[in-house]
């Protein structure tokens, strides 16, 4: 589970960075500011121009504007807040687990009985308990 989440969350983080910059460009355009995406701070539900805290727009209003009213847009921009990203790790990611079995063996017949079986899995932060149960 941890490996799959590492890939998925990394891709989602990439999408968020792209959309965050897009939203900042729209705010700069709408507020008629000659600035770059890095000049904006996303804080407490607002997108704030870092050089003047009074120049701000609410996150929800910006999202609605980009999705529902994609007119008078910044040059090169399109409406909507969709983006697709993929993540490929520089090296393979691994999950860890351990299994141990205690057995009693009849040395004359070779018959054995498992008296105890224990497993431990490192699953990271559980997002979907059913998926973790299925994986284990």
Secondary structure, DSSP 4 states (H G I P E B T S, - for coil): -HHHHHHHHHHHHHHHHHHHHHHHHHHHHHTT----GGGEEEETTEEEETT-TT-EEEHHHHHHHHHH---SPPTT--SS---------SS----EEEEEEEEEE-TTT--EEEEEEEEEEE--S-S-HHHHHHH-
